[in-house]
Amino acid sequence: MDQKTTHSQGAGAKRPGPWTKGPGQRSGAGGAGARPARTTDGRPGGAAGRPGGSRPGGTGGRDGGKRGSGKFASEFGQKIIDIRRVARVVAGGRRFSFSVVVVVGDKKGKVGVGTGKASDTALAIEKAVTSAKKNMVLIKRTKEGSIPHEVSAKYSSARVTIMPAPGRGLVAGSSVRSVLDLAGVTNITAKLRSGTKNKLNNAQAAVLALSMLSTPKEGAAPVVELVKEEETASAE
């Protein structure tokens, strides 16, 4: 009687399966009988759906950073000289955007001015920096960091004159100072000969004047030839 009862109880009892709690087992993530974590699409994995969590590189995208960062930011300096909110009239009203003027230079003889316009300020600055990088010019400096001779230029309504001034440092104002500073020029004096206060035109005039500089040898050659001609004429 005892054997039959024991046999019937053993036959009717349920065996512990892989998903049920057995003796000494706990349900949950730490138990041996716990169901493995699955993603919404049914694949096993962690919280991110893949073994090891999220992609390598962090939240910054590929390689853990932004595109186009690092090299340009460390080599060149930039300064915003003008930022304005402009409007364009459309059929439904007015559409606003931002216009930015940026000066970019490496303080080693390269400098450029660029403009950018977009609905977002950050995007407008990025466009202006790209434009300034494309329009950079290489200026000719002396060993002391000054310019070899006096130079003047006119851009639109802006007129600027840049003169060497040994021992004076950088004497300039408005956006011309930003251009000369990022160009790495010192011991000079700059004067605005026009009454315009347009920062873009003043900066463009300064860049145009710096691009017209020549080396001391090239600048001294015409003077020597002129002296020789005058001496020959007086001898005759």
N, CA, C and O of each residue as an XYZ file, in Angstrom:
944
protein
N       0.838     -1.203      0.000
C       0.000      0.000      0.000
C       0.870      1.249      0.000
O       0.618      2.230     -0.701
N       1.876      1.161      0.800
C       2.774      2.307      0.866
C       3.536      2.499     -0.433
O       3.802      3.631     -0.837
N       3.895      1.384     -1.101
C       4.628      1.505     -2.358
C       3.773      2.100     -3.443
O       4.252      2.922     -4.224
N       2.442      1.684     -3.517
C       1.548      2.242     -4.533
C       1.330      3.742     -4.319
O       1.341      4.537     -5.259
N       1.135      4.092     -3.062
C       0.918      5.516     -2.792
C       2.123      6.352     -3.177
O       1.987      7.443     -3.731
N       3.311      5.828     -2.879
C       4.522      6.558     -3.239
C       4.679      6.664     -4.735
O       5.118      7.698     -5.239
N       4.319      5.585     -5.478
C       4.424      5.596     -6.933
C       3.450      6.575     -7.558
O       3.801      7.284     -8.501
N       2.210      6.623     -7.037
C       1.218      7.539     -7.612
C       1.579      8.998     -7.358
O       1.365      9.865     -8.205
N       2.133      9.249     -6.170
C       2.550     10.627     -5.915
C       3.722     11.038     -6.821
O       3.793     12.175     -7.289
N       4.626     10.100     -7.053
C       5.749     10.418     -7.935
C       5.317     10.618     -9.360
O       5.886     11.454    -10.062
N       4.288      9.850     -9.830
C       3.831      9.997    -11.222
C       3.042     11.271    -11.422
O       3.128     11.895    -12.479
N       2.265     11.670    -10.407
C       1.432     12.865    -10.560
C       2.176     14.160    -10.310
O       1.698     15.226    -10.699
N       3.330     14.097     -9.672
C       4.075     15.337     -9.368
C       4.744     15.875    -10.625
O       5.165     15.111    -11.494
N       4.837     17.195    -10.711
C       5.468     17.862    -11.853
C       6.966     17.976    -11.629
O       7.441     18.324    -10.548
N       7.683     17.667    -12.696
C       9.129     17.811    -12.638
C       9.525     19.278    -12.859
O       8.898     19.970    -13.661
N      10.527     19.742    -12.176
C      10.955     21.142    -12.387
C      11.545     21.342    -13.771
O      12.528     20.693    -14.129
N      10.963     22.222    -14.536
C      11.433     22.514    -15.889
C      12.454     23.634    -15.899
O      12.853     24.142    -14.851
N      12.861     24.003    -17.067
C      13.901     25.047    -17.162
C      13.401     26.427    -16.736
O      14.201     27.280    -16.352
N      12.037     26.662    -16.801
C      11.504     27.985    -16.474
C      10.741     28.005    -15.150
O      10.157     29.026    -14.789
N      10.741     26.891    -14.430
C      10.055     26.840    -13.145
C      11.064     26.801    -12.029
O      12.222     26.429    -12.218
N      10.597     27.198    -10.851
C      11.471     27.212     -9.690
C      11.600     25.806     -9.120
O      10.608     25.148     -8.804
N      12.801     25.379     -9.002
C      13.083     24.096     -8.397
C      13.599     24.256     -6.988
O      13.646     25.367     -6.459
N      13.987     23.157     -6.380
C      14.522     23.247     -5.020
C      15.824     24.045     -5.002
O      16.757     23.761     -5.754
N      15.863     25.024     -4.147
C      17.070     25.838     -4.004
C      17.258     26.872     -5.073
O      18.323     27.486     -5.146
N      16.228     27.102     -5.940
C      16.338     28.087     -7.015
C      15.477     29.306     -6.705
O      14.431     29.206     -6.065
N      15.942     30.448     -7.172
C      15.196     31.683     -6.990
C      14.872     32.288     -8.346
O      15.656     32.181     -9.290
N      13.733     32.911     -8.433
C      13.373     33.594     -9.674
C      14.036     34.952     -9.724
O      14.320     35.532     -8.676
N      14.290     35.471    -10.895
C      14.946     36.776    -11.049
C      16.210     36.644    -11.855
O      16.519     35.589    -12.410
N      16.942     37.754    -11.907
C      18.146     37.789    -12.739
C      19.240     36.927    -12.159
O      20.079     36.432    -12.911
N      19.271     36.718    -10.829
C      20.374     35.980    -10.228
C      20.149     34.497    -10.142
O      21.107     33.766     -9.889
N      18.930     33.997    -10.337
C      18.642     32.583    -10.200
C      19.031     31.787    -11.419
O      19.156     32.327    -12.518
N      19.230     30.455    -11.210
C      19.621     29.612    -12.334
C      18.474     29.374    -13.275
O      18.687     29.107    -14.458
N      17.239     29.466    -12.768
C      16.083     29.212    -13.614
C      15.495     30.473    -14.210
O      14.410     30.417    -14.787
N      16.169     31.614    -14.094
C      15.622     32.868    -14.606
C      15.701     32.910    -16.126
O      16.655     32.422    -16.734
N      14.673     33.507    -16.722
C      14.646     33.640    -18.179
C      15.656     34.704    -18.608
O      15.689     35.775    -18.003
N      16.486     34.449    -19.635
C      17.465     35.458    -20.072
C      16.771     36.687    -20.631
O      15.684     36.602    -21.202
N      17.420     37.833    -20.456
C      16.839     39.093    -20.924
C      16.789     39.113    -22.440
O      17.733     38.703    -23.116
N      15.658     39.601    -22.967
C      15.478     39.690    -24.407
C      15.054     41.109    -24.771
O      14.426     41.809    -23.977
N      15.410     41.517    -25.984
C      15.046     42.838    -26.460
C      13.652     42.812    -27.045
O      12.996     41.770    -27.062
N      13.203     43.947    -27.521
C      11.850     44.040    -28.080
C      11.695     43.214    -29.348
O      10.595     42.760    -29.662
N      12.808     43.012    -30.093
C      12.717     42.218    -31.315
C      12.993     40.742    -31.068
O      13.084     39.973    -32.024
N      13.131     40.321    -29.805
C      13.269     38.907    -29.508
C      14.681     38.406    -29.453
O      14.881     37.212    -29.228
N      15.694     39.260    -29.648
C      17.073     38.790    -29.629
C      17.626     38.883    -28.221
O      17.363     39.863    -27.523
N      18.385     37.888    -27.786
C      18.983     37.975    -26.446
C      20.080     39.015    -26.426
O      20.780     39.206    -27.420
N      20.232     39.686    -25.306
C      21.276     40.680    -25.158
C      21.055     41.512    -23.931
O      20.173     41.222    -23.123
N      21.861     42.558    -23.783
C      21.781     43.422    -22.629
C      20.741     44.497    -22.815
O      19.792     44.350    -23.586
N      20.940     45.601    -22.080
C      19.975     46.691    -22.139
C      19.982     47.364    -23.497
O      18.965     47.909    -23.925
N      21.110     47.333    -24.177
C      21.206     47.995    -25.481
C      20.879     47.070    -26.633
O      20.932     47.492    -27.788
N      20.531     45.781    -26.346
C      20.174     44.854    -27.404
C      21.359     44.118    -27.982
O      21.169     43.254    -28.838
N      22.585     44.420    -27.551
C      23.776     43.759    -28.052
C      24.677     43.417    -26.882
O      24.645     44.099    -25.857
N      25.475     42.377    -27.018
C      26.386     42.054    -25.912
C      27.360     43.199    -25.674
O      27.955     43.729    -26.612
N      27.512     43.568    -24.426
C      28.452     44.617    -24.082
C      27.844     45.994    -24.039
O      28.562     46.961    -23.787
N      26.513     46.134    -24.279
C      25.868     47.436    -24.157
C      25.924     48.203    -25.464
O      25.732     47.624    -26.533
N      26.181     49.480    -25.392
C      26.115     50.363    -26.550
C      27.355     50.211    -27.428
O      28.287     49.481    -27.088
N      27.352     50.905    -28.550
C      28.459     50.829    -29.484
C      29.732     51.390    -28.873
O      29.677     52.255    -27.999
N      30.886     50.897    -29.331
C      32.134     51.509    -28.831
C      32.273     52.923    -29.346
O      31.901     53.234    -30.478
N      32.812     53.767    -28.499
C      32.978     55.157    -28.887
C      32.101     56.104    -28.118
O      32.269     57.315    -28.256
N      31.165     55.621    -27.307
C      30.350     56.470    -26.463
C      29.222     57.109    -27.238
O      28.883     56.693    -28.346
N      28.655     58.123    -26.631
C      27.498     58.775    -27.217
C      27.866     59.787    -28.279
O      26.975     60.400    -28.866
N      29.128     59.984    -28.545
C      29.544     60.996    -29.502
C      29.465     60.557    -30.942
O      29.863     61.311    -31.830
N      28.950     59.330    -31.217
C      28.876     58.850    -32.589
C      30.093     58.034    -32.939
O      30.699     57.411    -32.069
N      30.454     58.032    -34.199
C      31.607     57.253    -34.641
C      32.889     57.820    -34.063
O      33.090     59.034    -34.028
N      33.741     56.936    -33.617
C      35.040     57.280    -33.034
C      34.911     58.157    -31.793
O      35.902     58.730    -31.339
N      33.691     58.272    -31.233
C      33.514     58.989    -29.989
C      33.668     60.485    -30.091
O      33.971     61.114    -29.077
N      33.480     61.099    -31.244
C      33.645     62.542    -31.369
C      32.844     63.082    -32.530
O      32.173     62.330    -33.238
N      32.915     64.400    -32.726
C      32.205     65.048    -33.819
C      33.055     65.053    -35.074
O      34.282     64.969    -35.022
N      32.366     65.155    -36.210
C      33.080     65.183    -37.469
C      33.830     66.498    -37.630
O      33.320     67.564    -37.286
N      35.055     66.406    -38.160
C      35.818     67.603    -38.461
C      36.355     68.343    -37.264
O      36.684     69.524    -37.372
N      36.456     67.679    -36.111
C      36.944     68.354    -34.916
C      38.414     68.059    -34.708
O      38.967     67.158    -35.340
N      39.047     68.810    -33.830
C      40.409     68.503    -33.430
C      41.452     69.303    -34.193
O      41.978     70.281    -33.660
N      41.764     68.919    -35.420
C      42.886     69.493    -36.144
C      42.680     70.968    -36.429
O      43.548     71.786    -36.126
N      41.526     71.322    -37.018
C      41.294     72.720    -37.371
C      41.170     73.590    -36.119
O      41.673     74.714    -36.094
N      40.495     73.072    -35.070
C      40.294     73.864    -33.862
C      41.610     74.155    -33.156
O      41.752     75.222    -32.558
N      42.568     73.250    -33.206
C      43.821     73.453    -32.502
C      44.796     74.303    -33.320
O      45.639     74.984    -32.736
N      44.708     74.284    -34.637
C      45.663     74.998    -35.475
C      45.290     76.464    -35.669
O      46.175     77.320    -35.685
N      44.017     76.772    -35.815
C      43.569     78.124    -36.112
C      42.735     78.674    -34.953
O      42.037     77.948    -34.245
N      42.845     79.991    -34.800
C      41.980     80.697    -33.867
C      40.932     81.481    -34.628
O      41.133     81.828    -35.792
N      39.825     81.758    -33.982
C      38.745     82.459    -34.654
C      38.124     83.483    -33.701
O      38.178     83.343    -32.479
N      37.534     84.516    -34.305
C      36.882     85.556    -33.529
C      35.693     86.083    -34.311
O      35.804     86.410    -35.493
N      34.555     86.161    -33.636
C      33.345     86.695    -34.256
C      33.375     88.216    -34.113
O      33.407     88.738    -32.998
N      33.365     88.914    -35.229
C      33.428     90.372    -35.187
C      32.059     91.010    -35.403
O      31.878     92.191    -35.106
N      31.104     90.259    -35.911
C      29.774     90.831    -36.125
C      28.759     89.704    -36.241
O      29.002     88.696    -36.905
N      27.620     89.889    -35.587
C      26.515     88.933    -35.689
C      25.216     89.730    -35.677
O      24.986     90.548    -34.787
N      24.377     89.486    -36.665
C      23.142     90.248    -36.819
C      21.988     89.312    -37.123
O      22.169     88.247    -37.713
N      20.794     89.728    -36.710
C      19.590     89.000    -37.086
C      18.940     89.720    -38.256
O      18.595     90.898    -38.160
N      18.780     89.014    -39.340
C      18.210     89.601    -40.554
C      16.881     88.933    -40.845
O      16.608     87.836    -40.358
N      16.061     89.594    -41.635
C      14.724     89.092    -41.964
C      14.519     89.130    -43.472
O      15.014     90.014    -44.172
N      13.781     88.152    -43.937
C      13.420     88.082    -45.352
C      11.906     87.980    -45.448
O      11.288     87.137    -44.798
N      11.314     88.848    -46.265
C       9.867     88.898    -46.384
C       9.402     87.822    -47.363
O       9.842     87.773    -48.511
N       8.505     86.963    -46.883
C       7.933     85.902    -47.710
C       6.420     86.085    -47.742
O       5.885     87.037    -47.174
N       5.744     85.169    -48.409
C       4.295     85.298    -48.573
C       3.571     85.224    -47.227
O       2.566     85.909    -47.032
N       4.065     84.407    -46.304
C       3.393     84.243    -45.025
C       3.845     85.210    -43.953
O       3.348     85.155    -42.828
N       4.771     86.090    -44.271
C       5.269     87.026    -43.264
C       6.771     87.232    -43.438
O       7.265     87.345    -44.560
N       7.488     87.280    -42.322
C       8.936     87.473    -42.342
C       9.635     86.239    -41.797
O       9.196     85.635    -40.818
N      10.718     85.882    -42.444
C      11.513     84.728    -42.027
C      12.866     85.234    -41.529
O      13.611     85.876    -42.269
N      13.175     84.934    -40.260
C      14.381     85.453    -39.623
C      15.533     84.456    -39.747
O      15.342     83.240    -39.759
N      16.727     85.019    -39.838
C      17.950     84.215    -39.861
C      19.077     85.058    -39.266
O      18.899     86.246    -38.997
N      20.239     84.431    -39.064
C      21.380     85.084    -38.443
C      22.529     85.177    -39.441
O      22.848     84.209    -40.131
N      23.146     86.357    -39.507
C      24.303     86.598    -40.363
C      25.519     86.836    -39.473
O      25.475     87.671    -38.570
N      26.615     86.098    -39.730
C      27.794     86.114    -38.864
C      29.022     86.423    -39.712
O      29.151     85.930    -40.833
N      29.925     87.242    -39.173
C      31.216     87.533    -39.784
C      32.304     87.044    -38.841
O      32.330     87.422    -37.669
N      33.202     86.204    -39.346
C      34.232     85.565    -38.522
C      35.593     85.806    -39.154
O      35.742     85.762    -40.375
N      36.589     86.061    -38.304
C      37.986     86.167    -38.725
C      38.724     84.935    -38.216
O      38.620     84.591    -37.038
N      39.467     84.271    -39.092
C      40.197     83.050    -38.750
C      41.668     83.247    -39.101
O      41.989     83.756    -40.175
N      42.560     82.845    -38.200
C      43.996     82.964    -38.450
C      44.784     82.042    -37.543
O      44.283     81.567    -36.523
N      46.035     81.794    -37.935
C      46.906     80.919    -37.147
C      48.000     81.683    -36.404
O      48.847     81.072    -35.752
N      47.989     83.042    -36.498
C      48.989     83.900    -35.863
C      50.407     83.602    -36.361
O      51.389     83.875    -35.671
N      50.495     83.038    -37.567
C      51.787     82.760    -38.185
C      51.857     83.300    -39.605
O      52.729     82.909    -40.380
N      50.936     84.200    -39.947
C      50.956     84.788    -41.281
C      49.755     84.433    -42.135
O      49.643     84.934    -43.254
N      48.846     83.587    -41.653
C      47.649     83.215    -42.409
C      46.427     83.817    -41.727
O      46.264     83.706    -40.512
N      45.572     84.453    -42.518
C      44.366     85.068    -41.977
C      43.324     85.135    -43.081
O      43.661     85.218    -44.262
N      42.062     85.098    -42.689
C      40.963     85.151    -43.650
C      39.687     85.610    -42.974
O      39.524     85.460    -41.763
N      38.781     86.170    -43.764
C      37.489     86.662    -43.295
C      36.405     85.909    -44.048
O      36.485     85.733    -45.264
N      35.384     85.463    -43.311
C      34.296     84.726    -43.934
C      32.959     85.121    -43.346
O      32.884     85.608    -42.218
N      31.910     84.910    -44.111
C      30.545     85.203    -43.672
C      29.699     83.950    -43.789
O      29.975     83.075    -44.609
N      28.667     83.872    -42.962
C      27.744     82.751    -42.999
C      26.379     83.173    -42.522
O      26.253     84.022    -41.639
N      25.351     82.581    -43.106
C      23.974     82.914    -42.735
C      23.167     81.639    -42.641
O      23.223     80.791    -43.532
N      22.407     81.502    -41.550
C      21.573     80.330    -41.339
C      20.509     80.679    -40.311
O      20.565     81.728    -39.670
N      19.542     79.786    -40.165
C      18.478     80.011    -39.184
C      18.956     79.778    -37.764
O      18.334     80.263    -36.819
N      20.055     79.042    -37.592
C      20.625     78.773    -36.285
C      21.977     79.470    -36.171
O      22.735     79.529    -37.139
N      22.275     79.998    -34.987
C      23.528     80.729    -34.803
C      24.741     79.820    -34.958
O      25.723     80.201    -35.595
N      24.681     78.620    -34.379
C      25.821     77.701    -34.462
C      26.104     77.300    -35.903
O      27.264     77.211    -36.305
N      25.066     77.059    -36.676
C      25.256     76.690    -38.081
C      25.805     77.862    -38.886
O      26.620     77.666    -39.788
N      25.368     79.075    -38.569
C      25.890     80.260    -39.267
C      27.372     80.459    -38.966
O      28.139     80.824    -39.858
N      27.785     80.223    -37.723
C      29.205     80.351    -37.365
C      30.025     79.294    -38.091
O      31.122     79.579    -38.572
N      29.501     78.080    -38.172
C      30.227     77.011    -38.881
C      30.405     77.347    -40.356
O      31.471     77.104    -40.923
N      29.380     77.898    -40.977
C      29.495     78.307    -42.386
C      30.514     79.434    -42.551
O      31.292     79.435    -43.506
N      30.511     80.390    -41.625
C      31.447     81.510    -41.714
C      32.888     81.038    -41.551
O      33.781     81.525    -42.245
N      33.123     80.099    -40.643
C      34.482     79.576    -40.449
C      34.948     78.843    -41.696
O      36.103     78.981    -42.099
N      34.069     78.068    -42.309
C      34.424     77.360    -43.543
C      34.742     78.344    -44.666
O      35.686     78.137    -45.429
N      33.954     79.411    -44.767
C      34.218     80.422    -45.798
C      35.538     81.148    -45.547
O      36.289     81.415    -46.485
N      35.821     81.468    -44.278
C      37.082     82.146    -43.962
C      38.283     81.258    -44.243
O      39.332     81.741    -44.669
N      38.132     79.973    -44.006
C      39.230     79.037    -44.268
C      39.532     78.957    -45.763
O      40.691     78.805    -46.150
N      38.516     79.057    -46.597
C      38.725     79.007    -48.040
C      39.366     80.295    -48.566
O      40.082     80.270    -49.567
N      39.107     81.416    -47.892
C      39.584     82.721    -48.374
C      40.813     83.212    -47.623
O      41.047     84.419    -47.564
N      41.587     82.332    -47.060
C      42.764     82.746    -46.301
C      43.888     83.195    -47.228
O      44.052     82.676    -48.333
N      44.659     84.174    -46.750
C      45.807     84.680    -47.496
C      47.047     84.547    -46.625
O      46.960     84.566    -45.397
N      48.185     84.414    -47.259
C      49.469     84.327    -46.564
C      50.186     85.665    -46.714
O      50.502     86.082    -47.828
N      50.441     86.333    -45.598
C      51.079     87.642    -45.642
C      52.576     87.501    -45.394
O      53.038     86.505    -44.836
N      53.323     88.517    -45.820
C      54.779     88.518    -45.688
C      55.168     89.423    -44.529
O      54.823     90.605    -44.506
N      55.886     88.860    -43.576
C      56.293     89.599    -42.379
C      57.813     89.666    -42.295
O      58.531     88.919    -42.959
N      58.271     90.580    -41.463
C      59.700     90.671    -41.189
C      60.069     89.721    -40.049
O      59.204     89.060    -39.474
N      61.339     89.662    -39.738
C      61.783     88.786    -38.657
C      61.249     89.237    -37.300
O      61.066     88.425    -36.393
N      61.003     90.538    -37.171
C      60.474     91.059    -35.908
C      58.960     90.890    -35.794
O      58.384     91.245    -34.766
N      58.308     90.361    -36.813
C      56.859     90.177    -36.786
C      56.085     91.358    -37.306
O      54.857     91.368    -37.216
N      56.763     92.367    -37.853
C      56.099     93.540    -38.400
C      55.903     93.357    -39.909
O      56.048     92.252    -40.433
N      55.575     94.444    -40.592
C      55.416     94.400    -42.052
C      56.584     95.141    -42.686
O      57.145     96.034    -42.051
N      56.971     94.809    -43.908
C      58.163     95.422    -44.512
C      57.985     96.874    -44.919
O      58.966     97.616    -44.954
N      56.775     97.303    -45.226
C      56.589     98.677    -45.687
C      55.135     99.083    -45.455
O      54.295     98.265    -45.079
N      54.866    100.339    -45.683
C      53.499    100.866    -45.523
C      52.639    100.440    -46.703
O      53.110    100.347    -47.837
N      51.374    100.185    -46.415
C      50.470     99.728    -47.462
C      49.073    100.272    -47.169
O      48.676    100.414    -46.013
N      48.339    100.571    -48.237
C      46.966    101.070    -48.128
C      46.083    100.286    -49.081
O      46.543     99.782    -50.105
N      44.806    100.190    -48.730
C      43.864     99.453    -49.578
C      42.468    100.022    -49.373
O      42.167    100.634    -48.348
N      41.629     99.803    -50.369
C      40.238    100.248    -50.335
C      39.344     99.080    -50.707
O      39.554     98.424    -51.728
N      38.339     98.822    -49.869
C      37.359     97.776    -50.145
C      35.981     98.372    -49.927
O      35.631     98.752    -48.810
N      35.197     98.454    -51.001
C      33.885     99.095    -50.933
C      34.067    100.522    -50.423
O      34.790    101.298    -51.047
N      33.442    100.888    -49.324
C      33.571    102.244    -48.795
C      34.628    102.359    -47.704
O      34.789    103.432    -47.122
N      35.359    101.273    -47.411
C      36.352    101.273    -46.340
C      37.747    101.524    -46.909
O      38.129    100.937    -47.921
N      38.493    102.390    -46.257
C      39.885    102.669    -46.612
C      40.737    102.473    -45.368
O      40.403    102.986    -44.300
N      41.830    101.740    -45.495
C      42.697    101.465    -44.357
C      44.147    101.623    -44.783
O      44.528    101.299    -45.908
N      44.947    102.133    -43.847
C      46.384    102.287    -44.043
C      47.112    101.600    -42.899
O      46.818    101.848    -41.730
N      48.065    100.734    -43.241
C      48.825     99.984    -42.243
C      50.287    100.370    -42.389
O      50.860    100.291    -43.476
N      50.885    100.791    -41.274
C      52.264    101.293    -41.293
C      53.102    100.556    -40.254
O      52.603    100.270    -39.166
N      54.355    100.241    -40.557
C      55.229     99.641    -39.537
C      55.585    100.659    -38.464
O      55.833    101.826    -38.765
N      55.610    100.214    -37.210
C      55.938    101.093    -36.083
C      56.778    100.296    -35.091
O      56.219     99.644    -34.209
N      58.099    100.329    -35.209
C      58.954     99.532    -34.316
C      58.775     99.924    -32.848
O      58.823    101.102    -32.492
N      58.570     98.923    -32.017
C      58.440     99.135    -30.586
C      57.089     99.620    -30.117
O      56.919     99.879    -28.925
N      56.127     99.754    -31.001
C      54.800    100.259    -30.612
C      53.816     99.148    -30.290
O      52.792     99.398    -29.656
N      54.104     97.940    -30.711
C      53.139     96.863    -30.513
C      52.061     96.908    -31.584
O      52.330     97.251    -32.735
N      50.836     96.560    -31.198
C      49.711     96.559    -32.134
C      48.791     97.719    -31.792
O      48.127     97.723    -30.756
N      48.763     98.708    -32.688
C      47.925     99.890    -32.493
C      46.899     99.908    -33.620
O      47.210    100.306    -34.743
N      45.688     99.481    -33.321
C      44.625     99.427    -34.324
C      43.292     99.327    -33.594
O      43.243     99.016    -32.404
N      42.237     99.588    -34.307
C      40.908     99.535    -33.729
C      39.928     98.820    -34.632
O      40.261     98.383    -35.733
N      38.703     98.714    -34.131
C      37.618     98.091    -34.870
C      37.977     96.645    -35.247
O      38.723     95.983    -34.526
N      37.457     96.170    -36.352
C      37.731     94.800    -36.786
C      39.124     94.645    -37.381
O      39.593     93.522    -37.563
N      39.797     95.761    -37.688
C      41.154     95.678    -38.223
C      42.098     95.086    -37.180
O      43.019     94.346    -37.527
N      41.877     95.401    -35.924
C      42.716     94.854    -34.855
C      42.585     93.334    -34.774
O      43.577     92.632    -34.580
N      41.372     92.833    -34.922
C      41.165     91.376    -34.885
C      41.899     90.693    -36.038
O      42.490     89.628    -35.856
N      41.862     91.309    -37.229
C      42.552     90.724    -38.387
C      44.058     90.695    -38.155
O      44.705     89.678    -38.406
N      44.620     91.804    -37.678
C      46.064     91.870    -37.468
C      46.512     90.956    -36.327
O      47.590     90.365    -36.385
N      45.687     90.844    -35.302
C      46.046     89.987    -34.174
C      46.085     88.523    -34.583
O      47.036     87.816    -34.249
N      45.058     88.049    -35.308
C      45.026     86.655    -35.741
C      46.024     86.380    -36.858
O      46.370     85.224    -37.102
N      46.492     87.423    -37.541
C      47.538     87.237    -38.543
C      48.914     87.109    -37.912
O      49.859     86.679    -38.574
N      49.044     87.474    -36.646
C      50.336     87.375    -35.967
C      51.265     88.532    -36.259
O      52.484     88.378    -36.186
N      50.708     89.702    -36.593
C      51.520     90.873    -36.914
C      51.596     91.769    -35.686
O      50.602     91.935    -34.978
N      52.761     92.347    -35.428
C      52.950     93.257    -34.302
C      53.849     94.411    -34.730
O      54.397     94.413    -35.832
N      53.990     95.386    -33.844
C      54.783     96.589    -34.120
C      54.304     97.309    -35.378
O      55.098     97.653    -36.254
N      53.000     97.529    -35.449
C      52.410     98.228    -36.591
C      51.322     99.166    -36.080
O      50.837     99.041    -34.956
N      50.957    100.106    -36.943
C      49.865    101.034    -36.664
C      48.913    101.023    -37.852
O      49.341    101.112    -39.003
N      47.624    100.911    -37.566
C      46.609    100.886    -38.614
C      45.646    102.048    -38.407
O      45.250    102.342    -37.279
N      45.275    102.700    -39.495
C      44.352    103.834    -39.432
C      43.262    103.646    -40.472
O      43.526    103.247    -41.606
N      42.032    103.939    -40.068
C      40.897    103.903    -40.978
C      40.708    105.295    -41.561
O      40.437    106.251    -40.834
N      40.853    105.401    -42.866
C      40.773    106.693    -43.535
C      39.351    107.046    -43.950
O      39.128    108.131    -44.486
N      38.406    106.186    -43.725
C      37.019    106.444    -44.122
C      36.149    106.528    -42.872
O      36.564    106.132    -41.784
N      34.963    107.040    -43.041
C      34.050    107.183    -41.913
C      33.106    106.012    -41.715
O      32.257    106.061    -40.825
N      33.224    104.962    -42.513
C      32.310    103.840    -42.382
C      32.603    103.041    -41.120
O      33.752    102.916    -40.696
N      31.544    102.504    -40.532
C      31.663    101.649    -39.356
C      31.293    100.201    -39.673
O      31.090     99.393    -38.767
N      31.209     99.884    -40.950
C      30.891     98.517    -41.355
C      32.081     97.608    -41.026
O      33.154     97.749    -41.614
N      31.891     96.689    -40.096
C      32.996     95.846    -39.643
C      33.456     94.876    -40.717
O      34.644     94.564    -40.803
N      32.539     94.400    -41.530
C      32.915     93.472    -42.597
C      33.802     94.166    -43.625
O      34.829     93.617    -44.024
N      33.417     95.374    -44.061
C      34.215     96.094    -45.050
C      35.583     96.472    -44.494
O      36.583     96.394    -45.206
N      35.635     96.879    -43.234
C      36.917     97.225    -42.627
C      37.843     96.016    -42.548
O      39.040     96.129    -42.814
N      37.289     94.859    -42.182
C      38.102     93.642    -42.102
C      38.578     93.211    -43.484
O      39.730     92.807    -43.647
N      37.701     93.295    -44.476
C      38.093     92.922    -45.838
C      39.163     93.870    -46.378
O      40.064     93.439    -47.097
N      39.073     95.162    -46.035
C      40.095     96.121    -46.472
C      41.435     95.802    -45.830
O      42.475     95.920    -46.479
N      41.426     95.397    -44.559
C      42.680     95.034    -43.885
C      43.310     93.800    -44.523
O      44.523     93.760    -44.726
N      42.501     92.801    -44.839
C      43.033     91.595    -45.488
C      43.577     91.922    -46.870
O      44.615     91.398    -47.273
N      42.877     92.786    -47.596
C      43.351     93.182    -48.924
C      44.680     93.930    -48.837
O      45.565     93.733    -49.671
N      44.816     94.782    -47.834
C      46.066     95.517    -47.671
C      47.209     94.571    -47.307
O      48.318     94.728    -47.817
N      46.962     93.606    -46.446
C      48.017     92.662    -46.069
C      48.428     91.778    -47.237
O      49.589     91.381    -47.339
N      47.487     91.469    -48.113
C      47.822     90.630    -49.268
C      48.672     91.372    -50.294
O      49.277     90.741    -51.161
N      48.730     92.691    -50.210
C      49.516     93.488    -51.156
C      50.959     93.698    -50.698
O      51.738     94.358    -51.387
N      51.316     93.148    -49.552
C      52.669     93.329    -49.041
C      53.673     92.567    -49.893
O      53.360     91.513    -50.445
N      54.866     93.103    -49.992
C      55.964     92.447    -50.694
C      57.148     92.323    -49.747
O      57.205     93.013    -48.729
N      58.073     91.465    -50.069
C      59.253     91.274    -49.228
C      60.147     92.507    -49.303
O      60.021     93.286    -50.247
N      61.038     92.708    -48.348
C      61.921     93.884    -48.386
C      62.767     93.969    -49.647
O      63.012     95.069    -50.143
N      63.221     92.829    -50.182
C      64.047     92.853    -51.388
C      63.234     93.307    -52.589
O      63.703     94.111    -53.395
N      62.006     92.788    -52.711
C      61.166     93.175    -53.833
C      60.767     94.643    -53.735
O      60.677     95.332    -54.751
N      60.525     95.128    -52.507
C      60.133     96.521    -52.339
C      61.293     97.484    -52.529
O      61.074     98.631    -52.919
N      62.530     97.048    -52.261
C      63.675     97.953    -52.365
C      64.217     98.050    -53.783
O      64.881     99.035    -54.108
N      63.960     97.071    -54.638
C      64.520     97.055    -55.984
C      64.077     98.249    -56.823
O      64.932     98.872    -57.453
N      62.777     98.611    -56.870
C      62.384     99.758    -57.689
C      63.011    101.055    -57.214
O      63.294    101.927    -58.035
N      63.244    101.217    -55.891
C      63.840    102.449    -55.365
C      65.273    102.602    -55.866
O      65.682    103.702    -56.238
N      66.040    101.514    -55.882
C      67.428    101.554    -56.351
C      67.473    101.911    -57.827
O      68.314    102.711    -58.239
N      66.588    101.339    -58.632
C      66.565    101.644    -60.056
C      66.218    103.108    -60.294
O      66.756    103.744    -61.201
N      65.309    103.639    -59.469
C      64.923    105.038    -59.630
C      66.098    105.963    -59.296
O      66.291    106.976    -59.967
N      66.867    105.634    -58.291
C      68.022    106.434    -57.920
C      69.065    106.419    -59.036
O      69.651    107.457    -59.342
N      69.299    105.277    -59.637
C      70.263    105.158    -60.735
C      69.829    106.001    -61.920
O      70.670    106.656    -62.536
N      68.558    106.008    -62.258
C      68.071    106.803    -63.372
C      68.268    108.287    -63.103
O      68.648    109.036    -64.003
N      68.008    108.724    -61.848
C      68.171    110.143    -61.518
C      69.648    110.552    -61.583
O      69.971    111.646    -62.045
N      70.542    109.667    -61.117
C      71.977    109.976    -61.178
C      72.444    110.088    -62.619
O      73.250    110.963    -62.934
N      71.956    109.219    -63.503
C      72.347    109.258    -64.913
C      71.859    110.540    -65.564
O      72.581    111.148    -66.355
N      70.625    110.963    -65.235
C      70.083    112.185    -65.829
C      70.852    113.412    -65.361
O      71.099    114.324    -66.150
N      71.234    113.444    -64.089
C      71.994    114.603    -63.590
C      73.401    114.647    -64.161
O      73.942    115.737    -64.350
N      74.010    113.512    -64.442
C      75.364    113.467    -65.012
C      75.371    114.000    -66.433
O      76.325    114.653    -66.855
N      74.314    113.722    -67.164
C      74.246    114.222    -68.529
C      74.057    115.742    -68.538
O      73.978    116.348    -69.606
